[in-house]
Amino acid sequence: MHTELFQAMAQCIIDGDAEAAEKLANQAIELGIDPLEAINQGFVIGVNHVGDEFSCGNAFLPELVMAGEAMKIAVSTLEPEMARRGTQRQVFGKVVLATIHGDIHDIGKTLVGTMLSAAGFKVYDLGVDVPVTKIIEKAREVEADIVAVSALLTTTMVRQRDVVEALDDMGLRPRIKVMVGGAPVTSEWVKEIGADGYSEDAIGAVQVAKQLVGA
């Protein structure tokens, strides 16, 4: 019925065209299309395509960033209509996301947040240079399922261990899972600090997060 519109939605994400994404989202509202349908049958198809292409090495980081931004605009444009209708996207889980204290690298973390949101997670992005105590407080406050901590420096990476230990000390594990990421992070490091998972990129992070919440 709205096949062409849904295809255009997917395409605007693939093209990383945020302006078109906003326009098509508004068009869907005007036509009375269920915003959830627009997201799941239109925009998400585009995100998944870019993700697959990125995994195969056919798309690169700038394309992923632009697709993520376009997706963010599409969803935020449709959110008021979802609220008006009382419809909710299926939420797989709540993720508290941060770059650890002492580290101000932002792009990778922001991209992970965008991709997790697009996939259906509720993301609380605390930004960069975030102290361990603040991460833990937020995780308790929102009853997070996952805490995801990024570090791009070997000197700040050690603080990822502090997050795991703090959650342990408070008896919040294994209910709250810990994902870590960043250039120096390896699977050996994940085992060493007792975290639950890691990914080298934003697309992989979505898969790991889904596994951790059993989605």
C-alpha positions as CSV (number, residue, x, y, z in Angstrom):
1,M,0.0,0.0,0.0
2,H,2.7,2.5,1.0
3,T,5.5,0.4,-0.5
4,E,7.1,3.3,-2.4
5,L,7.1,5.6,0.6
6,F,8.7,2.8,2.7
7,Q,11.3,2.2,0.0
8,A,12.0,6.0,0.0
9,M,12.4,6.0,3.8
10,A,14.9,3.1,3.6
11,Q,16.8,4.8,0.8
12,C,17.1,8.2,2.6
13,I,18.8,6.4,5.5
14,I,21.1,4.5,3.1
15,D,21.9,7.9,1.5
16,G,22.4,9.5,5.0
17,D,20.0,12.2,4.0
18,A,18.6,13.6,7.3
19,E,16.5,16.3,5.5
20,A,14.7,13.7,3.4
21,A,14.2,11.5,6.5
22,E,12.4,14.4,8.3
23,K,10.3,15.1,5.2
24,L,9.3,11.5,4.7
25,A,8.5,11.1,8.4
26,N,6.2,14.1,8.3
27,Q,4.6,12.8,5.1
28,A,3.9,9.5,6.9
29,I,2.2,11.4,9.7
30,E,0.1,13.4,7.2
31,L,-1.0,10.2,5.5
32,G,-2.0,8.7,8.8
33,I,0.5,5.9,8.6
34,D,1.3,4.2,11.9
35,P,4.6,5.7,13.0
36,L,5.8,2.3,14.2
37,E,5.1,0.9,10.8
38,A,7.1,3.7,9.2
39,I,10.0,3.0,11.4
40,N,10.0,-0.8,11.1
41,Q,9.0,-1.2,7.5
42,G,10.8,1.9,6.2
43,F,13.7,3.5,8.1
44,V,15.0,0.5,10.0
45,I,15.3,-1.4,6.7
46,G,17.8,1.3,5.6
47,V,19.7,1.1,8.9
48,N,20.0,-2.6,8.6
49,H,21.2,-2.4,5.0
50,V,23.9,0.1,5.9
51,G,24.9,-2.1,8.9
52,D,25.2,-5.1,6.7
53,E,27.3,-3.2,4.1
54,F,29.5,-1.9,6.9
55,S,30.0,-5.4,8.2
56,C,31.1,-6.6,4.7
57,G,33.4,-3.7,4.2
58,N,31.3,-2.1,1.5
59,A,30.3,0.9,3.6
60,F,32.6,3.0,5.8
61,L,32.4,4.9,9.1
62,P,31.2,8.3,7.6
63,E,28.3,6.5,5.9
64,L,27.4,4.8,9.1
65,V,27.5,8.1,11.0
66,M,25.3,9.8,8.4
67,A,22.8,6.9,8.4
68,G,22.7,7.0,12.2
69,E,22.0,10.8,12.1
70,A,19.2,10.4,9.5
71,M,17.7,7.7,11.6
72,K,17.8,9.8,14.7
73,I,15.9,12.6,13.0
74,A,13.3,10.3,11.5
75,V,12.5,8.7,14.9
76,S,12.5,12.1,16.8
77,T,10.1,13.5,14.1
78,L,7.7,10.5,14.6
79,E,7.9,10.4,18.4
80,P,5.2,13.1,19.1
81,E,2.8,11.1,16.8
82,M,3.7,7.9,18.7
83,A,3.0,9.6,22.0
84,R,-0.3,11.0,20.6
85,R,-1.4,7.6,19.5
86,G,-0.1,5.9,22.7
87,T,1.9,3.5,20.7
88,Q,5.3,2.4,21.8
89,R,8.2,0.8,20.0
90,Q,9.2,-2.5,21.4
91,V,12.0,-1.8,23.8
92,F,14.6,-4.6,24.1
93,G,16.2,-3.1,27.1
94,K,17.7,0.0,28.8
95,V,21.3,0.9,28.2
96,V,23.4,3.5,30.1
97,L,26.2,4.6,27.8
98,A,29.3,6.6,28.5
99,T,32.9,7.3,27.7
100,I,34.8,6.7,30.8
101,H,36.4,9.4,33.1
102,G,39.5,10.9,31.6
103,D,38.6,10.1,28.0
104,I,36.8,12.6,25.7
105,H,36.4,10.4,22.6
106,D,32.9,10.7,21.4
107,I,32.3,9.5,17.8
108,G,32.3,5.8,18.4
109,K,30.2,6.0,21.6
110,T,27.6,8.3,20.0
111,L,27.4,6.0,17.0
112,V,26.8,3.0,19.2
113,G,24.0,5.0,21.0
114,T,22.4,5.9,17.7
115,M,22.5,2.3,16.4
116,L,21.2,0.9,19.7
117,S,18.3,3.4,19.6
118,A,17.5,2.5,16.0
119,A,17.5,-1.2,17.0
120,G,14.9,-0.6,19.7
121,F,16.9,0.0,22.9
122,K,16.2,2.9,25.3
123,V,19.6,4.7,25.5
124,Y,20.8,7.1,28.2
125,D,23.9,8.7,26.8
126,L,25.8,10.4,29.6
127,G,28.5,11.8,27.3
128,V,32.3,11.7,27.7
129,D,34.7,11.9,30.7
130,V,32.0,10.4,33.0
131,P,33.1,9.3,36.5
132,V,32.3,5.7,37.5
133,T,30.0,6.8,40.3
134,K,27.8,8.8,37.9
135,I,27.5,5.8,35.6
136,I,26.4,3.5,38.5
137,E,24.0,6.1,39.9
138,K,22.3,6.4,36.5
139,A,22.1,2.6,36.0
140,R,20.4,2.3,39.4
141,E,18.1,5.2,38.7
142,V,16.7,3.9,35.3
143,E,17.0,0.2,36.2
144,A,19.4,-0.4,33.3
145,D,19.8,-3.8,31.7
146,I,23.2,-2.9,30.3
147,V,26.0,-0.5,31.1
148,A,28.1,0.2,28.0
149,V,31.4,1.9,28.6
150,S,33.8,3.2,25.9
151,A,37.5,4.0,26.2
152,L,39.9,4.9,23.5
153,L,43.1,5.2,25.6
154,T,44.9,2.4,27.3
155,T,45.3,4.7,30.4
156,T,41.5,5.1,30.7
157,M,40.6,1.6,29.7
158,V,41.6,0.3,33.2
159,R,38.6,2.3,34.6
160,Q,36.3,-0.1,32.7
161,R,37.3,-2.6,35.4
162,D,36.2,-0.1,38.1
163,V,32.7,-0.1,36.6
164,V,32.4,-3.9,36.7
165,E,33.8,-4.0,40.3
166,A,31.5,-1.2,41.5
167,L,28.4,-2.9,40.1
168,D,29.6,-6.2,41.8
169,D,30.1,-4.4,45.1
170,M,26.6,-3.1,45.0
171,G,25.1,-6.5,44.2
172,L,23.8,-5.3,40.8
173,R,25.5,-8.0,38.8
174,P,24.7,-10.2,37.0
175,R,21.3,-8.5,36.6
176,I,23.1,-5.5,34.9
177,K,25.3,-6.6,32.1
178,V,28.5,-4.7,31.2
179,M,29.6,-4.0,27.6
180,V,32.9,-2.4,26.9
181,G,34.3,-0.9,23.7
182,G,37.1,1.2,22.2
183,A,40.2,0.7,20.2
184,P,42.4,-0.9,22.8
185,V,39.7,-3.3,24.1
186,T,40.1,-7.0,23.3
187,S,38.2,-10.1,24.1
188,E,41.0,-11.0,26.5
189,W,40.5,-7.7,28.4
190,V,36.8,-8.4,28.6
191,K,37.5,-11.8,30.3
192,E,40.1,-10.3,32.5
193,I,37.8,-7.7,34.0
194,G,34.7,-9.9,34.0
195,A,32.6,-7.9,31.6
196,D,29.9,-9.5,29.6
197,G,30.7,-8.5,26.1
198,Y,32.4,-6.2,23.6
199,S,32.3,-5.2,20.0
200,E,34.7,-3.6,17.6
201,D,32.0,-1.5,16.0
202,A,28.5,-0.1,16.4
203,I,26.8,-2.8,14.3
204,G,28.4,-5.5,16.4
205,A,27.5,-3.7,19.6
206,V,23.8,-4.0,18.7
207,Q,24.1,-7.8,18.2
208,V,26.0,-8.2,21.5
209,A,23.4,-6.1,23.3
210,K,20.6,-8.2,21.9
211,Q,22.3,-11.4,23.0
212,L,22.8,-10.0,26.5
213,V,19.1,-9.2,27.0
214,G,18.1,-12.4,25.2
215,A,16.3,-10.6,22.4
